[in-house]
Amino acid sequence: MLRRSIDDIKQVTVMEKLIKGFELFRKVTYPTKQRLFKKLASAQAPHTLVITCADSRVVPEYFTSSEPGQLFVVRNVGNIVPPYAQFVGGVSAAIEYAVVALGVKDIVICGHSDCGAMKATLDPKSVESMNAVSAWLRHAEIARHVLEENYKETDVRSRLRALTEENVIAQLDHLRTHPSVAARLAAGKIAIHGWIYDIETADIRLLDPETRRFVSLMPDIDDEGGEDSEGGGKGGNGAVSKSATRKAAESAKSAALGRVGSARSVAYAGGDL
C-alpha cells in the first residue's frame, strides 16, 4: 500500500512537470510562433519524412533545428521499415501518406548510438519475454546476418556500432520495396538517406551511397579522440587521415544534397514553411 502511494506521488510530480512545461510553452514560446501556428492550423507541407527510433534521447526536430511542420516524423523501436510485401501496418501507411499525400521530397532513416533495439538484436534472449518486441526486431535480422558474415570486430561496442550502420542500410533496402517510394525513386522525384545520430557528441554520420560507408558530418569530432569516423568496418581498415576523413564528409554531404538530374539543397533550420 505504501509502495503504491509513493508511486502515485511520483506520477503526480511527473504530470505536474509536463503541465508546467506546457504552460511555459503557451506563455513564452507560442506568442513568438503564433503566426507559424496559425499557418499550420489548416495545412501541413513537410519537406522530409524522418523514420527514427522511439528512443527518448533522439529528437530529430531538435538536432536539425527544424520548425513545426517541416518534418514528418515516424518513430518506432529500432527505426524499422518492414518490407512492403511482408507487413503492411502503421509504418507503411505513414510512408505512403508522406510520399503520396504530402509530397515529401526526401526520406531519412536515422539510427542512433547506444540503441537498445540494436543491443537486443545482438542478444535476442534479452527480450525473449517481450513477444511483440521480439517479433518486431525480426525485421532487423538481415543486419545481424550481415554483421556475423562480414565483420571481424569482436568487442561489443564495435559490433553495436557496425550493426547500427547495417540496420540503417537494411531498412533503406526495405524502404525501396514500398511502391510509392520505388516509383518516385525511378522518376528521380525523391531521395532517400541514411543517418546515424551520436547522442554523446551530437554528430551525424551520413551514408555515402557510392561506398556504402558512413562518414561524419563533423570529422573534427573524431580527430579530437573519438571513434574513427569510418567505424571498424568490414575488414577493419584502421585509421583514416584527417584530410581523407574531411574529403569523405564533404562527399557524403554533396551526395545527401544531390538529386538525380540536378543539385538541390534544403534549408533545414528556421524560416517560414
Secondary structure in CASP SS format (residue, H / E / C, confidence):
PFRMAT SS
TARGET T0000
AUTHOR 0000-0000-0000
METHOD secondary structure of the structure
MODEL  1
M C 1.00
L H 1.00
R H 1.00
R H 1.00
S H 1.00
I H 1.00
D H 1.00
D H 1.00
I H 1.00
K H 1.00
Q H 1.00
V H 1.00
T H 1.00
V H 1.00
M H 1.00
E H 1.00
K H 1.00
L H 1.00
I H 1.00
K H 1.00
G H 1.00
F H 1.00
E H 1.00
L H 1.00
F H 1.00
R H 1.00
K H 1.00
V H 1.00
T H 1.00
Y H 1.00
P H 1.00
T H 1.00
K H 1.00
Q H 1.00
R H 1.00
L H 1.00
F H 1.00
K H 1.00
K H 1.00
L H 1.00
A C 1.00
S C 1.00
A C 1.00
Q C 1.00
A C 1.00
P C 1.00
H C 1.00
T E 1.00
L E 1.00
V E 1.00
I E 1.00
T E 1.00
C E 1.00
A C 1.00
D C 1.00
S C 1.00
R C 1.00
V C 1.00
V C 1.00
P H 1.00
E H 1.00
Y H 1.00
F H 1.00
T C 1.00
S C 1.00
S C 1.00
E C 1.00
P C 1.00
G C 1.00
Q C 1.00
L E 1.00
F E 1.00
V E 1.00
V E 1.00
R E 1.00
N E 1.00
V C 1.00
G C 1.00
N C 1.00
I C 1.00
V C 1.00
P C 1.00
P C 1.00
Y C 1.00
A C 1.00
Q C 1.00
F C 1.00
V C 1.00
G C 1.00
G H 1.00
V H 1.00
S H 1.00
A H 1.00
A H 1.00
I H 1.00
E H 1.00
Y H 1.00
A H 1.00
V H 1.00
V H 1.00
A H 1.00
L C 1.00
G C 1.00
V C 1.00
K C 1.00
D E 1.00
I E 1.00
V E 1.00
I E 1.00
C E 1.00
G E 1.00
H E 1.00
S C 1.00
D C 1.00
C C 1.00
G H 1.00
A H 1.00
M H 1.00
K H 1.00
A H 1.00
T H 1.00
L H 1.00
D C 1.00
P H 1.00
K H 1.00
S H 1.00
V H 1.00
E C 1.00
S C 1.00
M C 1.00
N H 1.00
A H 1.00
V H 1.00
S H 1.00
A H 1.00
W H 1.00
L H 1.00
R H 1.00
H H 1.00
A H 1.00
E H 1.00
I H 1.00
A H 1.00
R H 1.00
H H 1.00
V H 1.00
L H 1.00
E H 1.00
E H 1.00
N H 1.00
Y C 1.00
K C 1.00
E C 1.00
T C 1.00
D C 1.00
V H 1.00
R H 1.00
S H 1.00
R H 1.00
L H 1.00
R H 1.00
A H 1.00
L H 1.00
T H 1.00
E H 1.00
E H 1.00
N H 1.00
V H 1.00
I H 1.00
A H 1.00
Q H 1.00
L H 1.00
D H 1.00
H H 1.00
L H 1.00
R C 1.00
T C 1.00
H C 1.00
P H 1.00
S H 1.00
V H 1.00
A H 1.00
A H 1.00
R H 1.00
L H 1.00
A H 1.00
A C 1.00
G C 1.00
K C 1.00
I C 1.00
A E 1.00
I E 1.00
H E 1.00
G E 1.00
W E 1.00
I E 1.00
Y E 1.00
D C 1.00
I C 1.00
E C 1.00
T C 1.00
A C 1.00
D C 1.00
I E 1.00
R E 1.00
L E 1.00
L E 1.00
D E 1.00
P C 1.00
E C 1.00
T C 1.00
R C 1.00
R E 1.00
F E 1.00
V E 1.00
S E 1.00
L C 1.00
M C 1.00
P H 1.00
D H 1.00
I H 1.00
D H 1.00
D H 1.00
E C 1.00
G C 1.00
G C 1.00
E C 1.00
D C 1.00
S C 1.00
E C 1.00
G C 1.00
G C 1.00
G C 1.00
K C 1.00
G C 1.00
G C 1.00
N C 1.00
G C 1.00
A C 1.00
V C 1.00
S C 1.00
K H 1.00
S H 1.00
A H 1.00
T H 1.00
R H 1.00
K H 1.00
A H 1.00
A H 1.00
E H 1.00
S H 1.00
A H 1.00
K H 1.00
S H 1.00
A H 1.00
A H 1.00
L H 1.00
G E 1.00
R E 1.00
V C 1.00
G C 1.00
S E 1.00
A E 1.00
R C 1.00
S C 1.00
V C 1.00
A C 1.00
Y C 1.00
A C 1.00
G C 1.00
G C 1.00
D C 1.00
L C 1.00
END
